[in-house]
Amino acid sequence: MPTRQRATQPDGATQPDGATQPAHAARTSQAARASQAATAKAQRQRPPEQYRSDDDPRIMLDREVGADLFEPIPPYPVRTEREAEFYTRGDGEMFLNVGPHHPATHGVLRLVLKLSGEQVVDVDPVLGYLHRGVEKICENSDYYHVIDQVDPLEYVSSLFQEWAAVLAFEQLMDVEVPPRAEYIRVLTSELLRVSSHTLFMGFLALDLGGLAPILYSFIERDEIVEMLAALTGARMLFNYFRIGGVNGDLNHEFLSRLGDWMSRAAKQTEANTGLLNENEIFVRRARGVGILDREMALRFGVTGGNLRASGVPFDVRRAHPYSVYPQLDFNVPTRLEGDSLARYLIRMDEVRESIRIIDQCLHNMPDGPVMAKLPRLLRPRPGRAWGAVEGPRGMLGVYAISDGSDQPFRFRIHDPSFLNLAVVPYLLPGNLLADTMAIVSSLDPVLGGIDK
Amino acid sequence: MTFATRTWDRMSLTSRLVAILVPLALILAVGSVVGILVILPATMDFLRANLPLVRFAVAVVGILVLTIPTAFVLIYLELKIIARMNLRVGPNRIGPWGAAMSLIHGFKVLSKEDFTPTGADLPVFTLAPVVTFLASVMTLLVIPFAPGLFGQDLNIGLLYFFAMGGLSVLGLLMAGWASFNKYSLLGGLRAAAQIVSYEIPLTLSVVGVVILAGTMSMNRLVLAQSGSALDWFAFKQPLAVLIFFIAATAEANRTPFDMTEADSEIVAGFATEYSGMRFGFFFFAEYVNVFIVSALLATLFFGGWTAPFNWPWPYNLNWLDASGIGVLWIPIAIIATVVVADVVAVAVRLVGGRSWSAPSAFGLGFLAAGVGIAAVVGLACFIAFDWVQGIFWFMTKTYVFVFTFVWMRGTLPRVRVDQLMGFAWKWLLPASLLNLFVTATAVVLLNQ
C-alpha cells in the first residue's frame, strides 16, 4: 500500500532491515541523510511489519488518511477519452465495483458501475481475468490436440467448440464425415444445449433471488453430463469430436441413460419452466428489462438466443446449414420483445426444439462407421477455412489458416458470449442495480469463452 | 512459599486430596449454613417485597435464554425444509437427522475471527449487531405464550411491540453506515427505506383488530378471540391478515422482500463486513424475527394460545393425588419402567430371535418404556394444565407460519427495490386504510 510505504520509509532510501542503501540515496539532501543515519538503528530494532501493534502511530496515520486507503479508480492514469469520461464522477454519483468475485457474476466478470443512488448511470466492463491465450496454444499444437485445447473455453457446453474447430479443419482437409458420426454429433451437442439452457434458467432465477430452480436445473444437467460421461469418459471437458468423426460409437450405458431421460425430458422441462413462467415476481422482474432492439443487436453482432429474442430469426443451423441439420425438422423460435423475459423464453423454446431434434436423431440414425479414414499426421494444404456452429450462446466460429505444416498457422475463435456481452454498457444505464444481474444473466455470458 | 511448595511436594496423593477437600468442605458447610440461616430469608423477603421486579428479571432472562434454542430450531428447520423442497437431503451428519447442525453453526460462528475492516466506525460497527439483536429479543417480552406465561402484560403491548420492532432498522442502518463498504451502505439504506415504509401498513392493519377488541394488551387480544376458531380475528379481518403477513415479511427481511441482504445484488448487504459472533447476532436476530412475526400473526389473528375448537379441558387431575400416594408415584414409575422394559425385551427376543442380543433388547425395552412414560406424563400434563395446552396451541400456530416463511424462501424470487416500495405505498397502504375505514364504520354502525 503506497501510504504505508511512505510512512515507513520517509525518504524511500532505507530498507526495513537497514542493511543496504540503494544507489539513489546519494541524491538525497544532506539533512535527509543525517536524519537517516540517526534513525537507522531505530529502524533496525523496529519490529517487522506484521508485528505492528494497534497503537502504532503509522496505523493511525493510515486511518486518518482514509481516502488513500484504497487504490484509486482506475489504478492507472486514464488512457482514453471514454475512460476519462467514465471515471469523472458527477454530482451524487459513486462507483461500485461488481466483481470479479461477486456472487452473481458468471465467472470472473468485473463491472465497474457508476451509480446514482441505486440507478446505473454508466458501466465499464473489465475483462481478461480468465485469459489463457488459448488461440496461441492452439497454434502451437497439432491439429489433433487443438480439440482438447478448445474444450475449456465455454466450459458449460464444450462440445460446440470442438465442433467448430473440427468443422474448420474438415474443410481445410476435405474430409468426408460418415453420416452416423454426424448424427452422433448432433445428438450429443443438442443434449448439451439442453443442459446449457437449463442451467441458464437456474442461474437467471438465482440472480433474481430464487433458490429452487438452480437445483432443479442442476439435476437435469447432471443427468445429461453423466450420460455424456458414459459416452466420452469425462463430465465437462469431453474431448469427443475428432477430425472426420467422433471418438467411439454410442454405447449401451449412454443409450439406456438417454432413453431414461428422454422418457420424461419434455415433461420435466415443462415442470421446470413452470416454476418461473408462472411466477408473477419473476415475470415482473424480467419483462421490459434490458430491451435490446433489432438494429442495436445487429450492429453489435449479437447472435444466438439474444438475437432471436430481438426479432431476427438467425440461426446458423438454418442460415448456414452444416452437418445433418438440413435433414432434421426443427423450428427457430423468435420473439419480438428483446427483453430479459424474451431471452429466457427463447431459450426454453429451444430446449423443446432440441428435445425434438434428439428424438429425430435417435429415430433416423444410420448404421456405419463413426470415423473417416485419416493419416496419423495431418498436414492440410495451405488455405483458410471458417467453421461455424450454433452454440447455446450464439454463432461459435473458428477461422483456421493452414500453412501446410501440422499445426494451424492461425486459429481464431469467434466467441458469441464476447459480442453478446458487448451490449451490456448499452443495456444497463438507466436500470436499477438489481436489474444489472437480470440483464447480464439473461445474456448468458460464459467468461471462459469471453476471455479465451 | 518455598516451604509450602516443598511440603506439598512431599505429600502423598491421599493427603493432597484431604488437604484440598477438607477445607473446601468446611467452607461449603459453613457457607451454606450461613446462607440458609441468614441470606436466604433476607433474599426471600426482598424478592417477595419486589415481586413484579423479580417477575420482570426472570422473564427477561428466560426470554434471552429462549431465543438461542428458538433460533437454532428455526435455522435447522429452514435448512431441512428448503433442502427437501430443492430435492436435496439437507444436513444429515451431525446428530439424529442432522439436528445438531445449528449447534455446530453456533460454535463455528463463535470460533471464527472477529474481523473489523480498516476504516470502519468502530463503536457504531460494534454496537450495530447488539442493537438489532436486542430490538428483536425485547419484542418477545409482551408475547403471551400461554395463560400466565408472558414477560409483561403491558396495556400498550402492541404499541410497545411496534416501537421495539422499529428499532431494529436502526441496527441495520448503523451496520450499513459503519462498515465502510458500499455494498453495506446500500443494504443499510435499503433496510431503512423498506422497513420504514412497511411499518405503516403493518401498524395500520392491526388497528382494525384493536378497534374490534378495544384493547392493546396482547393478553386481552387473545382472550377476545377465545372460544372457537370462528372467533378468530382472521375471519373478521381477512384483508388485515393479508396485509399484515406481507408487511411482516418485509419487516423481517424475508424472501421475497430480503432486499437488505440480496446476495446476488449487494453481496450480503449490511452484513457484508461482519464475521464471527457479530454476524451471528445478525443471523440470530433474523431468525428470532421470523419467530416473533409468526407468533404475532398467531396471537393477533389466529387466537394465540386458545384452542381452535371448544375444548373441555383442563380436567382436574387432583384425584391422582387424592388417595394419598403422592410421592409413591416415583417408585410406581420406576417399577413400571422395569416391567415394561422386561416385557418389551422378552417380546423382542421371542420375535426377533438371535438377531437381538440381550443388552440391545433391554436397551430397546428401556427406550420404549421411557418414551411411553414420557408420553403418559406429557398427556397428563396436557390434560391437567391449561398452560401446557396454551404452549402447544401457540407453538403449533406459530410454527405453521414459520413454515410458511421458509416455504416462501424456498420458492419465490426477490422483488426489485422500486417494486417493493411501490407495492407498499400504492397497494398496501390504501388497502390498510380501506380496511381501517370499513372496520371503524362497521363498529360504529353496529354498536348503535
Interface residues (C-beta under 8 A of the other chain):
Chain A: D62 R63 G66 L69 M94 L96 H102 P103 A104 E118 A205 L206 D207 L208 G209 G210 L211 A212 L215 Y216 I219 N279 I281 F282 R284 R285 L432 L433 A434 D435 T436 M437
Chain B: I82 M85 N86 L87 R88 T118 G119 K182 Y183 L186 T255 P256 D258 A262 D263 S264 E265 I266 V267 R409 G410 T411 L412 P413 R414 V415 R416 V417 D418 Q419
